[in-house]
Each structure stands twice: as structure tokens, then as C-alpha cells.
Amino acid sequence: MVYLELLRRHRTVHIGKVGSTEVDFYTPDPESDHYYQVSLTVMDEKTLARELHPLQSIDDNHPKTLLTMDRIG
């Protein structure tokens, strides 16, 4: 569902590799590229670390977003 929505919004969606880890989605854009990680939940610290690691490994200033179904509050 996330892939289809990104495709609708950006027309081009890639899966990215950072070393041995994977960024779920990468949307190139003339204005600003964007990276997305998708996880059902990141309430467990190990899962959060695993999902954030690829985004933190990218050495640029483009936006990076972690999408989850978690509700806090």
C-alpha cells in the first residue's frame, strides 16, 4: 500500500541498498529526494534500531521517514 501511494505521488520509487542493509523506498525528486522505512511496529528497541540503522547510514541531508502503525498516547 505504501509503495502504491508513493508511486502515485512521485511516479518513481526505488528500493535502496546501504551496504548490507536495505532502505524500503527511495523517491528521487528534482526538489528533494526522500527515503522511507516501513515497519508495522517499532515499540521493541531492537526493531527500532534495526529500522533506523539504514536511514542513519545514509550520509546526505535528504528527508528520511520511518512509517509505522504505532500509536503513542
PQR file with spaces between the fields and no chain letter, atoms N, CA, C, O and H, PARSE charges and radii, in Angstrom:
ATOM       1  N    MET     1       0.824   -1.166    0.000 -0.4000 1.5000
ATOM       2  CA   MET     1       0.000    0.000    0.000 -0.0000 2.0000
ATOM       3  C    MET     1       0.887    1.255    0.000  0.5500 1.7000
ATOM       4  O    MET     1       0.610    2.220   -0.712 -0.5500 1.4000
ATOM       5  N    VAL     2       1.952    1.227    0.805 -0.4000 1.5000
ATOM       6  CA   VAL     2       2.861    2.373    0.865 -0.0000 2.0000
ATOM       7  C    VAL     2       3.515    2.583   -0.496  0.5500 1.7000
ATOM       8  O    VAL     2       3.603    3.712   -0.977 -0.5500 1.4000
ATOM       9  H    VAL     2       2.178    0.443    1.383  0.4000 1.0000
ATOM      10  N    TYR     3       3.970    1.503   -1.114 -0.4000 1.5000
ATOM      11  CA   TYR     3       4.599    1.603   -2.430 -0.0000 2.0000
ATOM      12  C    TYR     3       3.650    2.258   -3.435  0.5500 1.7000
ATOM      13  O    TYR     3       4.048    3.166   -4.165 -0.5500 1.4000
ATOM      14  H    TYR     3       3.898    0.585   -0.723  0.4000 1.0000
ATOM      15  N    LEU     4       2.416    1.807   -3.474 -0.4000 1.5000
ATOM      16  CA   LEU     4       1.453    2.357   -4.439 -0.0000 2.0000
ATOM      17  C    LEU     4       1.184    3.836   -4.188  0.5500 1.7000
ATOM      18  O    LEU     4       1.054    4.608   -5.138 -0.5500 1.4000
ATOM      19  H    LEU     4       2.092    1.070   -2.880  0.4000 1.0000
ATOM      20  N    GLU     5       1.101    4.235   -2.942 -0.4000 1.5000
ATOM      21  CA   GLU     5       0.880    5.650   -2.626 -0.0000 2.0000
ATOM      22  C    GLU     5       2.100    6.491   -3.024  0.5500 1.7000
ATOM      23  O    GLU     5       1.951    7.583   -3.575 -0.5500 1.4000
ATOM      24  H    GLU     5       1.207    3.608   -2.171  0.4000 1.0000
ATOM      25  N    LEU     6       3.287    5.988   -2.749 -0.4000 1.5000
ATOM      26  CA   LEU     6       4.491    6.721   -3.162 -0.0000 2.0000
ATOM      27  C    LEU     6       4.584    6.811   -4.681  0.5500 1.7000
ATOM      28  O    LEU     6       4.976    7.845   -5.221 -0.5500 1.4000
ATOM      29  H    LEU     6       3.408    5.101   -2.302  0.4000 1.0000
ATOM      30  N    LEU     7       4.231    5.750   -5.355 -0.4000 1.5000
ATOM      31  CA   LEU     7       4.235    5.746   -6.813 -0.0000 2.0000
ATOM      32  C    LEU     7       3.239    6.775   -7.350  0.5500 1.7000
ATOM      33  O    LEU     7       3.530    7.479   -8.318 -0.5500 1.4000
ATOM      34  H    LEU     7       3.912    4.910   -4.916  0.4000 1.0000
ATOM      35  N    ARG     8       2.081    6.859   -6.730 -0.4000 1.5000
ATOM      36  CA   ARG     8       1.075    7.840   -7.142 -0.0000 2.0000
ATOM      37  C    ARG     8       1.589    9.262   -6.944  0.5500 1.7000
ATOM      38  O    ARG     8       1.367   10.128   -7.790 -0.5500 1.4000
ATOM      39  H    ARG     8       1.845    6.287   -5.944  0.4000 1.0000
ATOM      40  N    ARG     9       2.270    9.502   -5.835 -0.4000 1.5000
ATOM      41  CA   ARG     9       2.742   10.849   -5.514 -0.0000 2.0000
ATOM      42  C    ARG     9       4.003   11.248   -6.276  0.5500 1.7000
ATOM      43  O    ARG     9       4.152   12.404   -6.670 -0.5500 1.4000
ATOM      44  H    ARG     9       2.451    8.799   -5.148  0.4000 1.0000
ATOM      45  N    HIS    10       4.915   10.286   -6.485 -0.4000 1.5000
ATOM      46  CA   HIS    10       6.233   10.639   -7.015 -0.0000 2.0000
ATOM      47  C    HIS    10       6.531   10.059   -8.396  0.5500 1.7000
ATOM      48  O    HIS    10       7.481   10.492   -9.049 -0.5500 1.4000
ATOM      49  H    HIS    10       4.793    9.347   -6.165  0.4000 1.0000
ATOM      50  N    ARG    11       5.746    9.098   -8.850 -0.4000 1.5000
ATOM      51  CA   ARG    11       5.888    8.443  -10.152 -0.0000 2.0000
ATOM      52  C    ARG    11       7.094    7.522  -10.281  0.5500 1.7000
ATOM      53  O    ARG    11       7.095    6.633  -11.133 -0.5500 1.4000
ATOM      54  H    ARG    11       4.974    8.746   -8.319  0.4000 1.0000
ATOM      55  N    THR    12       8.104    7.710   -9.469 -0.4000 1.5000
ATOM      56  CA   THR    12       9.268    6.824   -9.488 -0.0000 2.0000
ATOM      57  C    THR    12       9.608    6.432   -8.056  0.5500 1.7000
ATOM      58  O    THR    12       9.782    7.293   -7.193 -0.5500 1.4000
ATOM      59  H    THR    12       8.103    8.432   -8.778  0.4000 1.0000
ATOM      60  N    VAL    13       9.701    5.126   -7.807 -0.4000 1.5000
ATOM      61  CA   VAL    13      10.028    4.619   -6.477 -0.0000 2.0000
ATOM      62  C    VAL    13      11.069    3.519   -6.644  0.5500 1.7000
ATOM      63  O    VAL    13      10.906    2.621   -7.469 -0.5500 1.4000
ATOM      64  H    VAL    13       9.559    4.426   -8.508  0.4000 1.0000
ATOM      65  N    HIS    14      12.138    3.593   -5.857 -0.4000 1.5000
ATOM      66  CA   HIS    14      13.202    2.594   -5.894 -0.0000 2.0000
ATOM      67  C    HIS    14      13.345    1.962   -4.516  0.5500 1.7000
ATOM      68  O    HIS    14      12.919    2.518   -3.503 -0.5500 1.4000
ATOM      69  H    HIS    14      12.271    4.323   -5.187  0.4000 1.0000
ATOM      70  N    ILE    15      13.960    0.776   -4.510 -0.4000 1.5000
ATOM      71  CA   ILE    15      14.391    0.144   -3.269 -0.0000 2.0000
ATOM      72  C    ILE    15      15.885    0.396   -3.183  0.5500 1.7000
ATOM      73  O    ILE    15      16.608    0.183   -4.157 -0.5500 1.4000
ATOM      74  H    ILE    15      14.306    0.324   -5.333  0.4000 1.0000
ATOM      75  N    GLY    16      16.352    0.845   -2.030 -0.4000 1.5000
ATOM      76  CA   GLY    16      17.752    1.221   -1.910 -0.0000 2.0000
ATOM      77  C    GLY    16      18.555    0.250   -1.076  0.5500 1.7000
ATOM      78  O    GLY    16      18.024   -0.406   -0.179 -0.5500 1.4000
ATOM      79  H    GLY    16      15.764    1.018   -1.240  0.4000 1.0000
ATOM      80  N    LYS    17      19.838    0.162   -1.375 -0.4000 1.5000
ATOM      81  CA   LYS    17      20.773   -0.647   -0.599 -0.0000 2.0000
ATOM      82  C    LYS    17      21.803    0.273    0.021  0.5500 1.7000
ATOM      83  O    LYS    17      22.335    1.160   -0.647 -0.5500 1.4000
ATOM      84  H    LYS    17      20.269    0.695   -2.103  0.4000 1.0000
ATOM      85  N    VAL    18      22.088    0.064    1.306 -0.4000 1.5000
ATOM      86  CA   VAL    18      23.151    0.772    2.004 -0.0000 2.0000
ATOM      87  C    VAL    18      24.022   -0.308    2.636  0.5500 1.7000
ATOM      88  O    VAL    18      23.701   -0.824    3.706 -0.5500 1.4000
ATOM      89  H    VAL    18      21.656   -0.657    1.849  0.4000 1.0000
ATOM      90  N    GLY    19      25.104   -0.642    1.986 -0.4000 1.5000
ATOM      91  CA   GLY    19      25.926   -1.753    2.455 -0.0000 2.0000
ATOM      92  C    GLY    19      25.117   -3.044    2.389  0.5500 1.7000
ATOM      93  O    GLY    19      24.637   -3.426    1.322 -0.5500 1.4000
ATOM      94  H    GLY    19      25.365   -0.223    1.116  0.4000 1.0000
ATOM      95  N    SER    20      24.969   -3.707    3.520 -0.4000 1.5000
ATOM      96  CA   SER    20      24.201   -4.954    3.554 -0.0000 2.0000
ATOM      97  C    SER    20      22.765   -4.724    4.012  0.5500 1.7000
ATOM      98  O    SER    20      21.986   -5.673    4.098 -0.5500 1.4000
ATOM      99  H    SER    20      25.359   -3.397    4.386  0.4000 1.0000
ATOM     100  N    THR    21      22.405   -3.472    4.308 -0.4000 1.5000
ATOM     101  CA   THR    21      21.037   -3.169    4.740 -0.0000 2.0000
ATOM     102  C    THR    21      20.244   -2.573    3.582  0.5500 1.7000
ATOM     103  O    THR    21      20.805   -2.186    2.557 -0.5500 1.4000
ATOM     104  H    THR    21      23.038   -2.701    4.239  0.4000 1.0000
ATOM     105  N    GLU    22      18.947   -2.510    3.763 -0.4000 1.5000
ATOM     106  CA   GLU    22      18.063   -2.060    2.700 -0.0000 2.0000
ATOM     107  C    GLU    22      17.167   -0.933    3.185  0.5500 1.7000
ATOM     108  O    GLU    22      16.608   -0.991    4.281 -0.5500 1.4000
ATOM     109  H    GLU    22      18.490   -2.825    4.595  0.4000 1.0000
ATOM     110  N    VAL    23      17.039    0.093    2.353 -0.4000 1.5000
ATOM     111  CA   VAL    23      16.053    1.150    2.591 -0.0000 2.0000
ATOM     112  C    VAL    23      14.809    0.727    1.824  0.5500 1.7000
ATOM     113  O    VAL    23      14.887    0.425    0.633 -0.5500 1.4000
ATOM     114  H    VAL    23      17.492    0.140    1.463  0.4000 1.0000
ATOM     115  N    ASP    24      13.668    0.703    2.493 -0.4000 1.5000
ATOM     116  CA   ASP    24      12.466    0.180    1.858 -0.0000 2.0000
ATOM     117  C    ASP    24      12.131    0.922    0.573  0.5500 1.7000
ATOM     118  O    ASP    24      11.909    0.297   -0.464 -0.5500 1.4000
ATOM     119  H    ASP    24      13.604    0.948    3.461  0.4000 1.0000
ATOM     120  N    PHE    25      12.093    2.251    0.632 -0.4000 1.5000
ATOM     121  CA   PHE    25      11.738    3.023   -0.556 -0.0000 2.0000
ATOM     122  C    PHE    25      12.566    4.289   -0.655  0.5500 1.7000
ATOM     123  O    PHE    25      12.896    4.920    0.350 -0.5500 1.4000
ATOM     124  H    PHE    25      12.274    2.759    1.474  0.4000 1.0000
ATOM     125  N    TYR    26      12.892    4.644   -1.881 -0.4000 1.5000
ATOM     126  CA   TYR    26      13.636    5.861   -2.196 -0.0000 2.0000
ATOM     127  C    TYR    26      12.906    6.532   -3.352  0.5500 1.7000
ATOM     128  O    TYR    26      12.675    5.908   -4.388 -0.5500 1.4000
ATOM     129  H    TYR    26      12.624    4.131   -2.697  0.4000 1.0000
ATOM     130  N    THR    27      12.546    7.793   -3.182 -0.4000 1.5000
ATOM     131  CA   THR    27      11.849    8.526   -4.243 -0.0000 2.0000
ATOM     132  C    THR    27      12.724    9.678   -4.711  0.5500 1.7000
ATOM     133  O    THR    27      12.884   10.669   -3.999 -0.5500 1.4000
ATOM     134  H    THR    27      12.733    8.300   -2.341  0.4000 1.0000
ATOM     135  N    PRO    28      13.296    9.551   -5.915 -0.5600 1.5000
ATOM     136  CA   PRO    28      14.097   10.654   -6.444  0.2800 2.0000
ATOM     137  C    PRO    28      13.187   11.791   -6.873  0.5500 1.7000
ATOM     138  O    PRO    28      12.096   11.565   -7.396 -0.5500 1.4000
ATOM     139  N    ASP    29      13.639   12.996   -6.652 -0.4000 1.5000
ATOM     140  CA   ASP    29      12.830   14.168   -6.971 -0.0000 2.0000
ATOM     141  C    ASP    29      13.773   15.327   -7.260  0.5500 1.7000
ATOM     142  O    ASP    29      14.750   15.505   -6.533 -0.5500 1.4000
ATOM     143  H    ASP    29      14.526   13.180   -6.228  0.4000 1.0000
ATOM     144  N    PRO    30      13.520   16.111   -8.283 -0.5600 1.5000
ATOM     145  CA   PRO    30      14.397   17.252   -8.563  0.2800 2.0000
ATOM     146  C    PRO    30      14.483   18.235   -7.391  0.5500 1.7000
ATOM     147  O    PRO    30      15.517   18.870   -7.185 -0.5500 1.4000
ATOM     148  N    GLU    31      13.416   18.357   -6.640 -0.4000 1.5000
ATOM     149  CA   GLU    31      13.386   19.257   -5.485 -0.0000 2.0000
ATOM     150  C    GLU    31      14.160   18.671   -4.310  0.5500 1.7000
ATOM     151  O    GLU    31      15.024   19.332   -3.734 -0.5500 1.4000
ATOM     152  H    GLU    31      12.575   17.841   -6.807  0.4000 1.0000
ATOM     153  N    SER    32      13.844   17.426   -3.962 -0.4000 1.5000
ATOM     154  CA   SER    32      14.494   16.775   -2.825 -0.0000 2.0000
ATOM     155  C    SER    32      14.160   15.289   -2.821  0.5500 1.7000
ATOM     156  O    SER    32      12.989   14.910   -2.798 -0.5500 1.4000
ATOM     157  H    SER    32      13.142   16.889   -4.430  0.4000 1.0000
ATOM     158  N    ASP    33      15.195   14.446   -2.843 -0.4000 1.5000
ATOM     159  CA   ASP    33      14.981   13.006   -2.729 -0.0000 2.0000
ATOM     160  C    ASP    33      14.434   12.711   -1.332  0.5500 1.7000
ATOM     161  O    ASP    33      14.563   13.531   -0.423 -0.5500 1.4000
ATOM     162  H    ASP    33      16.146   14.754   -2.862  0.4000 1.0000
ATOM     163  N    HIS    34      13.819   11.530   -1.167 -0.4000 1.5000
ATOM     164  CA   HIS    34      13.235   11.176    0.128 -0.0000 2.0000
ATOM     165  C    HIS    34      13.409    9.675    0.335  0.5500 1.7000
ATOM     166  O    HIS    34      13.260    8.888   -0.600 -0.5500 1.4000
ATOM     167  H    HIS    34      13.714   10.864   -1.905  0.4000 1.0000
ATOM     168  N    TYR    35      13.726    9.287    1.570 -0.4000 1.5000
ATOM     169  CA   TYR    35      13.902    7.884    1.945 -0.0000 2.0000
ATOM     170  C    TYR    35      12.805    7.482    2.924  0.5500 1.7000
ATOM     171  O    TYR    35      12.414    8.273    3.783 -0.5500 1.4000
ATOM     172  H    TYR    35      13.847    9.926    2.330  0.4000 1.0000
ATOM     173  N    TYR    36      12.302    6.239    2.792 -0.4000 1.5000
ATOM     174  CA   TYR    36      11.237    5.744    3.661 -0.0000 2.0000
ATOM     175  C    TYR    36      11.577    4.343    4.164  0.5500 1.7000
ATOM     176  O    TYR    36      12.007    3.483    3.396 -0.5500 1.4000
ATOM     177  H    TYR    36      12.619    5.596    2.095  0.4000 1.0000
ATOM     178  N    GLN    37      11.378    4.129    5.453 -0.4000 1.5000
ATOM     179  CA   GLN    37      11.407    2.803    6.051 -0.0000 2.0000
ATOM     180  C    GLN    37       9.991    2.541    6.541  0.5500 1.7000
ATOM     181  O    GLN    37       9.326    3.449    7.040 -0.5500 1.4000
ATOM     182  H    GLN    37      11.028    4.827    6.077  0.4000 1.0000
ATOM     183  N    VAL    38       9.525    1.295    6.400 -0.4000 1.5000
ATOM     184  CA   VAL    38       8.176    0.932    6.802 -0.0000 2.0000
ATOM     185  C    VAL    38       8.252   -0.261    7.750  0.5500 1.7000
ATOM     186  O    VAL    38       8.919   -1.253    7.456 -0.5500 1.4000
ATOM     187  H    VAL    38      10.066    0.558    5.994  0.4000 1.0000
ATOM     188  N    SER    39       7.566   -0.158    8.890 -0.4000 1.5000
ATOM     189  CA   SER    39       7.522   -1.246    9.858 -0.0000 2.0000
ATOM     190  C    SER    39       6.165   -1.235   10.537  0.5500 1.7000
ATOM     191  O    SER    39       5.628   -0.168   10.838 -0.5500 1.4000
ATOM     192  H    SER    39       7.025    0.648    9.129  0.4000 1.0000
ATOM     193  N    LEU    40       5.613   -2.398   10.778 -0.4000 1.5000
ATOM     194  CA   LEU    40       4.326   -2.466   11.464 -0.0000 2.0000
ATOM     195  C    LEU    40       4.426   -1.806   12.832  0.5500 1.7000
ATOM     196  O    LEU    40       3.567   -1.008   13.208 -0.5500 1.4000
ATOM     197  H    LEU    40       6.049   -3.264   10.534  0.4000 1.0000
ATOM     198  N    THR    41       5.476   -2.139   13.572 -0.4000 1.5000
ATOM     199  CA   THR    41       5.687   -1.559   14.890 -0.0000 2.0000
ATOM     200  C    THR    41       7.180   -1.436   15.170  0.5500 1.7000
ATOM     201  O    THR    41       7.985   -2.226   14.676 -0.5500 1.4000
ATOM     202  H    THR    41       6.174   -2.786   13.266  0.4000 1.0000
ATOM     203  N    VAL    42       7.531   -0.452   15.955 -0.4000 1.5000
ATOM     204  CA   VAL    42       8.923   -0.283   16.398 -0.0000 2.0000
ATOM     205  C    VAL    42       8.952   -0.077   17.908  0.5500 1.7000
ATOM     206  O    VAL    42       9.857    0.573   18.432 -0.5500 1.4000
ATOM     207  H    VAL    42       6.877    0.190   16.357  0.4000 1.0000
ATOM     208  N    MET    43       7.974   -0.623   18.597 -0.4000 1.5000
ATOM     209  CA   MET    43       7.895   -0.477   20.044 -0.0000 2.0000
ATOM     210  C    MET    43       9.012   -1.248   20.753  0.5500 1.7000
ATOM     211  O    MET    43       9.396   -0.897   21.868 -0.5500 1.4000
ATOM     212  H    MET    43       7.239   -1.150   18.171  0.4000 1.0000
ATOM     213  N    ASP    44       9.527   -2.286   20.117 -0.4000 1.5000
ATOM     214  CA   ASP    44      10.668   -3.025   20.653 -0.0000 2.0000
ATOM     215  C    ASP    44      11.945   -2.283   20.259  0.5500 1.7000
ATOM     216  O    ASP    44      12.098   -1.885   19.104 -0.5500 1.4000
ATOM     217  H    ASP    44       9.215   -2.572   19.211  0.4000 1.0000
ATOM     218  N    GLU    45      12.854   -2.096   21.202 -0.4000 1.5000
ATOM     219  CA   GLU    45      14.076   -1.323   20.951 -0.0000 2.0000
ATOM     220  C    GLU    45      14.940   -1.932   19.851  0.5500 1.7000
ATOM     221  O    GLU    45      15.548   -1.198   19.072 -0.5500 1.4000
ATOM     222  H    GLU    45      12.729   -2.420   22.140  0.4000 1.0000
ATOM     223  N    LYS    46      15.004   -3.257   19.776 -0.4000 1.5000
ATOM     224  CA   LYS    46      15.800   -3.912   18.737 -0.0000 2.0000
ATOM     225  C    LYS    46      15.212   -3.656   17.353  0.5500 1.7000
ATOM     226  O    LYS    46      15.946   -3.427   16.392 -0.5500 1.4000
ATOM     227  H    LYS    46      14.511   -3.853   20.409  0.4000 1.0000
ATOM     228  N    THR    47      13.899   -3.696   17.260 -0.4000 1.5000
ATOM     229  CA   THR    47      13.238   -3.424   15.984 -0.0000 2.0000
ATOM     230  C    THR    47      13.457   -1.979   15.568  0.5500 1.7000
ATOM     231  O    THR    47      13.743   -1.703   14.403 -0.5500 1.4000
ATOM     232  H    THR    47      13.303   -3.882   18.041  0.4000 1.0000
ATOM     233  N    LEU    48      13.324   -1.060   16.510 -0.4000 1.5000
ATOM     234  CA   LEU    48      13.553    0.354   16.210 -0.0000 2.0000
ATOM     235  C    LEU    48      14.975    0.568   15.709  0.5500 1.7000
ATOM     236  O    LEU    48      15.178    1.258   14.710 -0.5500 1.4000
ATOM     237  H    LEU    48      13.092   -1.284   17.456  0.4000 1.0000
ATOM     238  N    ALA    49      15.952   -0.007   16.380 -0.4000 1.5000
ATOM     239  CA   ALA    49      17.349    0.139   15.970 -0.0000 2.0000
ATOM     240  C    ALA    49      17.567   -0.447   14.579  0.5500 1.7000
ATOM     241  O    ALA    49      18.264    0.146   13.755 -0.5500 1.4000
ATOM     242  H    ALA    49      15.787   -0.567   17.192  0.4000 1.0000
ATOM     243  N    ARG    50      16.972   -1.610   14.317 -0.4000 1.5000
ATOM     244  CA   ARG    50      17.119   -2.262   13.009 -0.0000 2.0000
ATOM     245  C    ARG    50      16.528   -1.401   11.890  0.5500 1.7000
ATOM     246  O    ARG    50      17.113   -1.296   10.812 -0.5500 1.4000
ATOM     247  H    ARG    50      16.406   -2.091   14.986  0.4000 1.0000
ATOM     248  N    GLU    51      15.375   -0.788   12.145 -0.4000 1.5000
ATOM     249  CA   GLU    51      14.715    0.023   11.123 -0.0000 2.0000
ATOM     250  C    GLU    51      15.404    1.373   10.906  0.5500 1.7000
ATOM     251  O    GLU    51      15.407    1.896    9.792 -0.5500 1.4000
ATOM     252  H    GLU    51      14.900   -0.873   13.021  0.4000 1.0000
ATOM     253  N    LEU    52      15.981    1.932   11.958 -0.4000 1.5000
ATOM     254  CA   LEU    52      16.645    3.233   11.836 -0.0000 2.0000
ATOM     255  C    LEU    52      18.055    3.125   11.251  0.5500 1.7000
ATOM     256  O    LEU    52      18.542    4.073   10.635 -0.5500 1.4000
ATOM     257  H    LEU    52      15.979    1.507   12.864  0.4000 1.0000
ATOM     258  N    HIS    53      18.704    1.992   11.437 -0.4000 1.5000
ATOM     259  CA   HIS    53      20.092    1.840   11.000 -0.0000 2.0000
ATOM     260  C    HIS    53      20.314    2.201    9.524  0.5500 1.7000
ATOM     261  O    HIS    53      21.234    2.966    9.235 -0.5500 1.4000
ATOM     262  H    HIS    53      18.308    1.222   11.937  0.4000 1.0000
ATOM     263  N    PRO    54      19.516    1.686    8.576 -0.5600 1.5000
ATOM     264  CA   PRO    54      19.756    2.059    7.171  0.2800 2.0000
ATOM     265  C    PRO    54      19.606    3.565    6.929  0.5500 1.7000
ATOM     266  O    PRO    54      20.374    4.149    6.164 -0.5500 1.4000
ATOM     267  N    LEU    55      18.634    4.186    7.568 -0.4000 1.5000
ATOM     268  CA   LEU    55      18.432    5.629    7.374 -0.0000 2.0000
ATOM     269  C    LEU    55      19.600    6.423    7.959  0.5500 1.7000
ATOM     270  O    LEU    55      20.032    7.416    7.373 -0.5500 1.4000
ATOM     271  H    LEU    55      18.010    3.712    8.189  0.4000 1.0000
ATOM     272  N    GLN    56      20.108    5.989    9.106 -0.4000 1.5000
ATOM     273  CA   GLN    56      21.218    6.691    9.740 -0.0000 2.0000
ATOM     274  C    GLN    56      22.524    6.469    8.983  0.5500 1.7000
ATOM     275  O    GLN    56      23.470    7.241    9.142 -0.5500 1.4000
ATOM     276  H    GLN    56      19.757    5.183    9.582  0.4000 1.0000
ATOM     277  N    SER    57      22.584    5.425    8.164 -0.4000 1.5000
ATOM     278  CA   SER    57      23.792    5.129    7.391 -0.0000 2.0000
ATOM     279  C    SER    57      23.913    6.000    6.147  0.5500 1.7000
ATOM     280  O    SER    57      24.986    6.069    5.547 -0.5500 1.4000
ATOM     281  H    SER    57      21.816    4.798    8.035  0.4000 1.0000
ATOM     282  N    ILE    58      22.847    6.656    5.756 -0.4000 1.5000
ATOM     283  CA   ILE    58      22.847    7.489    4.557 -0.0000 2.0000
ATOM     284  C    ILE    58      23.419    8.852    4.915  0.5500 1.7000
ATOM     285  O    ILE    58      22.904    9.558    5.782 -0.5500 1.4000
ATOM     286  H    ILE    58      21.975    6.600    6.243  0.4000 1.0000
ATOM     287  N    ASP    59      24.496    9.199    4.223 -0.4000 1.5000
ATOM     288  CA   ASP    59      25.223   10.418    4.557 -0.0000 2.0000
ATOM     289  C    ASP    59      24.827   11.575    3.633  0.5500 1.7000
ATOM     290  O    ASP    59      25.653   12.085    2.877 -0.5500 1.4000
ATOM     291  H    ASP    59      24.914    8.625    3.519  0.4000 1.0000
ATOM     292  N    ASP    60      23.572   11.978    3.702 -0.4000 1.5000
ATOM     293  CA   ASP    60      23.124   13.168    2.985 -0.0000 2.0000
ATOM     294  C    ASP    60      22.046   13.856    3.812  0.5500 1.7000
ATOM     295  O    ASP    60      21.672   13.367    4.878 -0.5500 1.4000
ATOM     296  H    ASP    60      22.900   11.563    4.317  0.4000 1.0000
ATOM     297  N    ASN    61      21.557   14.964    3.335 -0.4000 1.5000
ATOM     298  CA   ASN    61      20.582   15.738    4.101 -0.0000 2.0000
ATOM     299  C    ASN    61      19.164   15.628    3.559  0.5500 1.7000
ATOM     300  O    ASN    61      18.308   16.450    3.887 -0.5500 1.4000
ATOM     301  H    ASN    61      21.862   15.361    2.469  0.4000 1.0000
ATOM     302  N    HIS    62      18.910   14.615    2.730 -0.4000 1.5000
ATOM     303  CA   HIS    62      17.559   14.437    2.215 -0.0000 2.0000
ATOM     304  C    HIS    62      16.648   13.906    3.332  0.5500 1.7000
ATOM     305  O    HIS    62      17.119   13.228    4.246 -0.5500 1.4000
ATOM     306  H    HIS    62      19.605   13.948    2.464  0.4000 1.0000
ATOM     307  N    PRO    63      15.354   14.211    3.259 -0.5600 1.5000
ATOM     308  CA   PRO    63      14.425   13.743    4.301  0.2800 2.0000
ATOM     309  C    PRO    63      14.388   12.217    4.392  0.5500 1.7000
ATOM     310  O    PRO    63      14.478   11.509    3.389 -0.5500 1.4000
ATOM     311  N    LYS    64      14.255   11.739    5.621 -0.4000 1.5000
ATOM     312  CA   LYS    64      14.161   10.313    5.907 -0.0000 2.0000
ATOM     313  C    LYS    64      12.984   10.100    6.852  0.5500 1.7000
ATOM     314  O    LYS    64      12.875   10.770    7.878 -0.5500 1.4000
ATOM     315  H    LYS    64      14.183   12.314    6.436  0.4000 1.0000
ATOM     316  N    THR    65      12.098    9.157    6.499 -0.4000 1.5000
ATOM     317  CA   THR    65      10.870    8.962    7.261 -0.0000 2.0000
ATOM     318  C    THR    65      10.718    7.499    7.639  0.5500 1.7000
ATOM     319  O    THR    65      10.931    6.608    6.817 -0.5500 1.4000
ATOM     320  H    THR    65      12.186    8.612    5.665  0.4000 1.0000
ATOM     321  N    LEU    66      10.345    7.258    8.902 -0.4000 1.5000
ATOM     322  CA   LEU    66      10.005    5.922    9.374 -0.0000 2.0000
ATOM     323  C    LEU    66       8.495    5.878    9.566  0.5500 1.7000
ATOM     324  O    LEU    66       7.948    6.607   10.393 -0.5500 1.4000
ATOM     325  H    LEU    66      10.172    7.982    9.570  0.4000 1.0000
ATOM     326  N    LEU    67       7.825    5.023    8.802 -0.4000 1.5000
ATOM     327  CA   LEU    67       6.368    4.886    8.877 -0.0000 2.0000
ATOM     328  C    LEU    67       6.003    3.632    9.666  0.5500 1.7000
ATOM     329  O    LEU    67       6.500    2.545    9.372 -0.5500 1.4000
ATOM     330  H    LEU    67       8.269    4.430    8.130  0.4000 1.0000
ATOM     331  N    THR    68       5.131    3.784   10.673 -0.4000 1.5000
ATOM     332  CA   THR    68       4.677    2.643   11.471 -0.0000 2.0000
ATOM     333  C    THR    68       3.178    2.763   11.731  0.5500 1.7000
ATOM     334  O    THR    68       2.560    3.783   11.429 -0.5500 1.4000
ATOM     335  H    THR    68       4.728    4.668   10.911  0.4000 1.0000
ATOM     336  N    MET    69       2.619    1.719   12.288 -0.4000 1.5000
ATOM     337  CA   MET    69       1.213    1.746   12.714 -0.0000 2.0000
ATOM     338  C    MET    69       1.105    2.016   14.210  0.5500 1.7000
ATOM     339  O    MET    69       0.014    1.954   14.776 -0.5500 1.4000
ATOM     340  H    MET    69       3.121    0.890   12.533  0.4000 1.0000
ATOM     341  N    ASP    70       2.236    2.316   14.855 -0.4000 1.5000
ATOM     342  CA   ASP    70       2.244    2.555   16.306 -0.0000 2.0000
ATOM     343  C    ASP    70       1.453    3.796   16.655  0.5500 1.7000
ATOM     344  O    ASP    70       1.471    4.795   15.936 -0.5500 1.4000
ATOM     345  H    ASP    70       3.123    2.366   14.396  0.4000 1.0000
ATOM     346  N    ARG    71       0.755    3.708   17.782 -0.4000 1.5000
ATOM     347  CA   ARG    71       0.051    4.857   18.341 -0.0000 2.0000
ATOM     348  C    ARG    71       0.588    5.075   19.748  0.5500 1.7000
ATOM     349  O    ARG    71       0.592    4.169   20.582 -0.5500 1.4000
ATOM     350  H    ARG    71       0.741    2.897   18.366  0.4000 1.0000
ATOM     351  N    ILE    72       1.027    6.262   19.981 -0.4000 1.5000
ATOM     352  CA   ILE    72       1.572    6.598   21.306 -0.0000 2.0000
ATOM     353  C    ILE    72       0.663    7.618   21.959  0.5500 1.7000
ATOM     354  O    ILE    72       0.306    8.630   21.356 -0.5500 1.4000
ATOM     355  H    ILE    72       1.024    6.998   19.303  0.4000 1.0000
ATOM     356  N    GLY    73       0.295    7.342   23.191 -0.4000 1.5000
ATOM     357  CA   GLY    73      -0.511    8.323   23.893 -0.0000 2.0000
ATOM     358  C    GLY    73      -1.772    7.840   24.387  0.5500 1.7000
ATOM     359  O    GLY    73      -2.527    8.598   24.997 -0.5500 1.4000
ATOM     360  H    GLY    73       0.585    6.520   23.681  0.4000 1.0000
